[in-house]
């Protein structure tokens, strides 16, 4: 019965809880702490180590695995399946737009789909078709199509 209260079970439970938290809220951080907690639990189960030494071991292991994980992620970056997911302006590059407020003096408004955008580009009358060449924040940069 006393073995069920051994500190290594706490470390192992913490490791599993941190791994589950990483699955729920992924961020590539908690998994490294989970690894440190699990390693601490395994060491505490195998060797008679005082609780204070276990805490120090966890801190040292956490620092080591965080450093190693950071280096690994720097060498193996996570590539997004959709790099323009949160870049609405970037998604419009190459798309055709219609001028709804004449572009005069380099500025105006265009419509793409059901959205109007501020634009910068060459002067153009209302109704002219333009192509999105780029964006600067929420302002599209347009040009005449070839």
HUJOMO-V783962 format. One record per helix or strand of 3 or more residues. SS is the DSSP state (helix for helix, strand for strand). FROM is the first residue (numbers start at 0). LEN is the number of residues. If there is no record, write none. Layout:
BEGIN
SS & FROM & LEN
SS & FROM & LEN
END
This chain:
BEGIN
helix & 1 & 4
helix & 6 & 18
helix & 29 & 17
helix & 50 & 25
helix & 87 & 4
strand & 95 & 9
strand & 106 & 6
strand & 114 & 6
strand & 128 & 8
strand & 138 & 6
END
